[in-house]
Structures are given as C-alpha cells and as structure tokens.
Amino acid sequence: MPTDLEQIQTIKSQTLAVIAQITANPKPSYSVNGQSVSWAQYLAELKKTVAWCDQQLGRDQPFEIRSRGFS
C-alpha cells in the first residue's frame, strides 16, 4: 500500500498530466441544455490541486529558521 507521501506525489503527477493535456488542446467554455462547462475554471481548480500537493509535500521537507536579535 502506498504511503500518504507517495499518494500525494501521484495526485500531483496525474494532475500535471491533465493540465498538460488540456493546455495542449485548449477548448472553449460552453453551455448545453443548461449544463455549463468552463475550461478556465477547470484549469484553475487543477492548479489549486497542484498547489495543495506542493504544500503537503513541503511539510516533510527540512527547514531552517534564521533570526537575529537586536538590543
């Protein structure tokens, strides 16, 4: 069973593949029988998913905080 980290990496990879696919062949937004499809909104949601993945993956990275005191 994959770890949470591996699953998040997979989600990010799959989402980036979808972004590459829809930007390579852009489609117009449309409405049919009262149902709307907004490709721009879909792309924005995919980008949010990638940002969320980056945030989750960044939590496991080591970090350093530098501070300086003044008197």
DSSP file (Angstrom, degrees, kcal/mol; ACC not computed):
  #  RESIDUE AA STRUCTURE BP1 BP2  ACC     N-H-->O    O-->H-N    N-H-->O    O-->H-N    TCO  KAPPA ALPHA  PHI   PSI    X-CA   Y-CA   Z-CA
    1    1 A M              0   0    0      0, 0.0     2,-0.0     0, 0.0     0, 0.0   0.000 360.0 360.0 360.0 130.5    0.0    0.0    0.0
    2    2 A P        -     0   0    0      0, 0.0     2,-0.0     0, 0.0     0, 0.0  -0.318 360.0-115.2 -68.2 149.7    1.5    3.4   -1.0
    3    3 A T     >  -     0   0    0      1,-0.1     4,-2.3     4,-0.0     5,-0.2  -0.279  29.5-103.8 -75.0 168.2    2.3    5.9    1.7
    4    4 A D  H  > S+     0   0    0      1,-0.2     4,-2.5     2,-0.2     5,-0.2   0.910 123.8  53.3 -58.5 -42.4    0.5    9.2    2.0
    5    5 A L  H  > S+     0   0    0      1,-0.2     4,-2.3     2,-0.2    -1,-0.2   0.915 109.0  48.0 -59.8 -45.2    3.5   10.9    0.5
    6    6 A E  H  > S+     0   0    0      1,-0.2     4,-2.1     2,-0.2    -1,-0.2   0.878 111.0  51.4 -64.5 -38.1    3.5    8.6   -2.5
    7    7 A Q  H  X S+     0   0    0     -4,-2.3     4,-2.6     2,-0.2    -2,-0.2   0.909 110.1  48.5 -66.0 -41.7   -0.2    9.1   -3.0
    8    8 A I  H  X S+     0   0    0     -4,-2.5     4,-2.5     2,-0.2    -2,-0.2   0.902 110.7  51.1 -65.4 -40.6    0.2   12.9   -2.9
    9    9 A Q  H  X S+     0   0    0     -4,-2.3     4,-2.4    -5,-0.2    -1,-0.2   0.889 111.1  48.9 -62.4 -38.7    3.1   12.6   -5.4
   10   10 A T  H  X S+     0   0    0     -4,-2.1     4,-2.8     2,-0.2     5,-0.2   0.916 110.1  50.6 -66.3 -43.9    0.8   10.5   -7.6
   11   11 A I  H  X S+     0   0    0     -4,-2.6     4,-2.5     1,-0.2    -2,-0.2   0.928 112.4  47.4 -59.1 -45.7   -2.0   13.0   -7.4
   12   12 A K  H  X S+     0   0    0     -4,-2.5     4,-2.6     1,-0.2    -2,-0.2   0.931 112.5  48.6 -62.4 -45.9    0.3   15.8   -8.3
   13   13 A S  H  X S+     0   0    0     -4,-2.4     4,-1.8     1,-0.2    -2,-0.2   0.913 113.4  46.5 -61.6 -44.7    1.8   13.9  -11.3
   14   14 A Q  H  X S+     0   0    0     -4,-2.8     4,-1.9     2,-0.2    -1,-0.2   0.896 112.5  50.3 -65.5 -40.6   -1.7   12.9  -12.6
   15   15 A T  H  X S+     0   0    0     -4,-2.5     4,-2.5    -5,-0.2    -2,-0.2   0.909 109.3  50.6 -65.4 -42.5   -3.0   16.5  -12.2
   16   16 A L  H  X S+     0   0    0     -4,-2.6     4,-2.5     1,-0.2    -1,-0.2   0.866 108.3  53.8 -63.1 -35.4    0.0   17.9  -14.1
   17   17 A A  H  X S+     0   0    0     -4,-1.8     4,-2.0     2,-0.2    -1,-0.2   0.902 109.3  47.6 -64.9 -40.6   -0.6   15.4  -16.9
   18   18 A V  H  X S+     0   0    0     -4,-1.9     4,-2.7     2,-0.2     5,-0.3   0.914 111.0  51.4 -66.0 -42.5   -4.2   16.6  -17.2
   19   19 A I  H  X S+     0   0    0     -4,-2.5     4,-2.1     1,-0.2     5,-0.2   0.928 110.3  49.1 -59.5 -45.1   -3.0   20.2  -17.2
   20   20 A A  H  X S+     0   0    0     -4,-2.5     4,-1.4     1,-0.2    -1,-0.2   0.898 112.3  49.3 -61.0 -40.5   -0.6   19.5  -20.0
   21   21 A Q  H  X S+     0   0    0     -4,-2.0     4,-1.3     1,-0.2    -2,-0.2   0.928 113.6  42.8 -66.7 -46.4   -3.2   17.7  -22.0
   22   22 A I  H  < S+     0   0    0     -4,-2.7    -1,-0.2     1,-0.2    -2,-0.2   0.778 115.0  49.5 -77.0 -23.8   -5.9   20.4  -21.7
   23   23 A T  H  < S+     0   0    0     -4,-2.1    -1,-0.2    -5,-0.3    -2,-0.2   0.753 107.0  55.7 -82.9 -23.0   -3.5   23.3  -22.4
   24   24 A A  H  < S+     0   0    0     -4,-1.4    -2,-0.2     1,-0.3    -1,-0.2   0.834 123.4  26.1 -72.4 -32.6   -2.0   21.5  -25.4
   25   25 A N  S  < S-     0   0    0     -4,-1.3    -1,-0.3    -5,-0.1    -2,-0.1  -0.613  88.9-163.8-128.8  71.3   -5.5   21.3  -26.9
   26   26 A P        -     0   0    0      0, 0.0    -3,-0.1     0, 0.0    -4,-0.0  -0.230   3.5-161.5 -62.4 144.9   -7.5   24.2  -25.4
   27   27 A K        -     0   0    0     -5,-0.2    12,-0.1     0, 0.0     2,-0.1  -0.918  18.9-111.6-124.6 150.4  -11.2   24.1  -25.7
   28   28 A P        -     0   0    0      0, 0.0     2,-0.2     0, 0.0     9,-0.0  -0.440  34.0-107.3 -77.0 155.3  -13.8   26.9  -25.4
   29   29 A S        +     0   0    0     -2,-0.1     2,-0.3     9,-0.1     9,-0.2  -0.524  48.5 174.2 -74.5 151.3  -16.2   27.0  -22.5
   30   30 A Y  E     -A   37   0A   0      7,-2.2     7,-3.2    -2,-0.2     2,-0.4  -0.959  28.9-138.4-154.2 169.1  -19.8   26.1  -23.5
   31   31 A S  E     +A   36   0A   0     -2,-0.3     2,-0.4     5,-0.3     5,-0.2  -0.995  18.5 179.2-136.8 128.4  -23.3   25.5  -22.2
   32   32 A V  E >  S-A   35   0A   0      3,-2.8     3,-2.3    -2,-0.4    -2,-0.0  -0.991  71.2 -16.4-133.8 125.0  -25.6   22.8  -23.4
   33   33 A N  T 3  S-     0   0    0     -2,-0.4    -1,-0.1     1,-0.3     3,-0.1   0.859 129.0 -50.2  51.7  40.9  -29.1   22.1  -22.2
   34   34 A G  T 3  S+     0   0    0      1,-0.2     2,-0.5     0, 0.0    -1,-0.3   0.428 114.9 114.8  81.6  -1.7  -28.5   24.2  -19.1
   35   35 A Q  E <   -A   32   0A   0     -3,-2.3    -3,-2.8     2,-0.0     2,-0.3  -0.908  51.4-156.6-105.4 125.1  -25.2   22.5  -18.2
   36   36 A S  E     -A   31   0A   0     -2,-0.5     2,-0.5    -5,-0.2    -5,-0.3  -0.766  10.7-164.6-103.8 144.7  -22.1   24.6  -18.4
   37   37 A V  E     -A   30   0A   0     -7,-3.2    -7,-2.2    -2,-0.3     2,-0.7  -0.979   5.6-172.3-126.1 116.6  -18.5   23.6  -18.9
   38   38 A S     >  -     0   0    0     -2,-0.5     4,-2.2    -9,-0.2     5,-0.1  -0.910   7.6-173.6-112.6 106.0  -15.9   26.2  -18.1
   39   39 A W  H  > S+     0   0    0     -2,-0.7     4,-2.6     1,-0.2     5,-0.2   0.848  86.6  56.1 -67.5 -33.3  -12.4   25.0  -19.1
   40   40 A A  H  > S+     0   0    0      2,-0.2     4,-2.1     1,-0.2    -1,-0.2   0.909 109.7  45.6 -64.1 -41.5  -10.8   28.1  -17.5
   41   41 A Q  H  > S+     0   0    0      2,-0.2     4,-2.3     1,-0.2    -2,-0.2   0.898 112.0  51.8 -67.7 -40.1  -12.4   27.2  -14.1
   42   42 A Y  H  X S+     0   0    0     -4,-2.2     4,-2.2     1,-0.2    -2,-0.2   0.919 110.1  48.9 -61.3 -44.2  -11.4   23.6  -14.5
   43   43 A L  H  X S+     0   0    0     -4,-2.6     4,-2.3     1,-0.2    -1,-0.2   0.896 109.7  52.4 -62.4 -40.9   -7.8   24.6  -15.2
   44   44 A A  H  X S+     0   0    0     -4,-2.1     4,-1.9     1,-0.2    -1,-0.2   0.901 109.4  49.3 -62.3 -41.0   -7.9   26.9  -12.1
   45   45 A E  H  X S+     0   0    0     -4,-2.3     4,-1.9     2,-0.2    -1,-0.2   0.891 109.4  51.7 -66.7 -38.4   -9.1   24.0   -9.9
   46   46 A L  H  X S+     0   0    0     -4,-2.2     4,-2.1     1,-0.2    -2,-0.2   0.909 108.4  51.5 -63.3 -40.9   -6.4   21.8  -11.3
   47   47 A K  H  X S+     0   0    0     -4,-2.3     4,-2.3     1,-0.2    -1,-0.2   0.871 107.4  53.3 -64.0 -36.4   -3.8   24.4  -10.4
   48   48 A K  H  X S+     0   0    0     -4,-1.9     4,-2.5     2,-0.2    -1,-0.2   0.882 106.9  52.7 -63.5 -38.1   -5.2   24.6   -6.9
   49   49 A T  H  X S+     0   0    0     -4,-1.9     4,-2.4     2,-0.2    -2,-0.2   0.916 109.3  48.2 -64.0 -43.0   -4.8   20.8   -6.6
   50   50 A V  H  X S+     0   0    0     -4,-2.1     4,-2.6     2,-0.2    -2,-0.2   0.913 111.5  50.3 -63.5 -42.5   -1.1   21.1   -7.6
   51   51 A A  H  X S+     0   0    0     -4,-2.3     4,-2.3     2,-0.2    -2,-0.2   0.901 110.0  50.5 -62.6 -40.5   -0.6   23.9   -5.1
   52   52 A W  H  X S+     0   0    0     -4,-2.5     4,-2.6     2,-0.2    -2,-0.2   0.923 110.3  49.9 -62.9 -43.5   -2.2   21.8   -2.4
   53   53 A C  H  X S+     0   0    0     -4,-2.4     4,-2.9     1,-0.2     5,-0.2   0.924 110.0  50.5 -60.7 -44.4    0.1   18.9   -3.3
   54   54 A D  H  X S+     0   0    0     -4,-2.6     4,-2.1     1,-0.2    -1,-0.2   0.902 110.4  50.4 -59.8 -40.8    3.1   21.2   -3.1
   55   55 A Q  H  X S+     0   0    0     -4,-2.3     4,-0.9     2,-0.2    -2,-0.2   0.927 113.0  45.2 -63.4 -45.1    2.0   22.4    0.3
   56   56 A Q  H >< S+     0   0    0     -4,-2.6     3,-0.5     1,-0.2     4,-0.5   0.899 114.1  48.3 -66.7 -40.5    1.6   18.9    1.6
   57   57 A L  H >< S+     0   0    0     -4,-2.9     3,-0.9     1,-0.2    -1,-0.2   0.834 106.3  58.8 -68.9 -31.5    4.9   17.7    0.1
   58   58 A G  H >< S+     0   0    0     -4,-2.1     3,-1.1    -5,-0.2    -1,-0.2   0.720  90.7  70.9 -69.9 -21.5    6.7   20.7    1.6
   59   59 A R  T << S+     0   0    0     -4,-0.9    -1,-0.2    -3,-0.5    -2,-0.2   0.805  97.1  50.7 -65.1 -28.1    5.6   19.8    5.1
   60   60 A D  T <  S+     0   0    0     -3,-0.9    -1,-0.2    -4,-0.5    -2,-0.2   0.492  90.2  99.5 -89.1  -2.8    8.0   16.8    5.1
   61   61 A Q  S <  S-     0   0    0     -3,-1.1     2,-0.1    -4,-0.2    -3,-0.0  -0.613  80.1-112.3 -84.9 141.6   11.0   18.9    3.9
   62   62 A P        -     0   0    0      0, 0.0     2,-0.3     0, 0.0    -1,-0.1  -0.393  39.8-172.0 -66.8 150.3   13.5   20.0    6.5
   63   63 A F        -     0   0    0     -2,-0.1     2,-0.4     2,-0.0     0, 0.0  -0.939  16.4-145.5-142.3 164.6   13.6   23.8    7.1
   64   64 A E        -     0   0    0     -2,-0.3     2,-0.5     2,-0.0     0, 0.0  -0.996   5.7-153.8-134.2 135.6   15.7   26.3    8.9
   65   65 A I        -     0   0    0     -2,-0.4     2,-0.5     2,-0.0    -2,-0.0  -0.951  11.1-163.2-111.7 124.8   14.6   29.5   10.6
   66   66 A R        +     0   0    0     -2,-0.5     2,-0.3     2,-0.0    -2,-0.0  -0.897  14.8 169.4-107.6 134.4   17.1   32.3   10.9
   67   67 A S        -     0   0    0     -2,-0.5     2,-0.4     2,-0.0    -2,-0.0  -0.961  18.6-155.6-139.5 160.1   16.6   35.1   13.3
   68   68 A R        -     0   0    0     -2,-0.3     2,-0.3     2,-0.0    -2,-0.0  -0.997  11.8-142.8-139.0 131.4   18.6   37.9   14.7
   69   69 A G        -     0   0    0     -2,-0.4     2,-0.4     2,-0.0    -2,-0.0  -0.709  11.8-157.2 -93.3 145.1   18.1   39.7   18.0
   70   70 A F              0   0    0     -2,-0.3    -2,-0.0     1,-0.1     0, 0.0  -0.941 360.0 360.0-119.7 142.7   18.7   43.4   18.3
   71   71 A S              0   0    0     -2,-0.4    -1,-0.1     0, 0.0    -2,-0.0   0.413 360.0 360.0-116.6 360.0   19.5   45.3   21.5
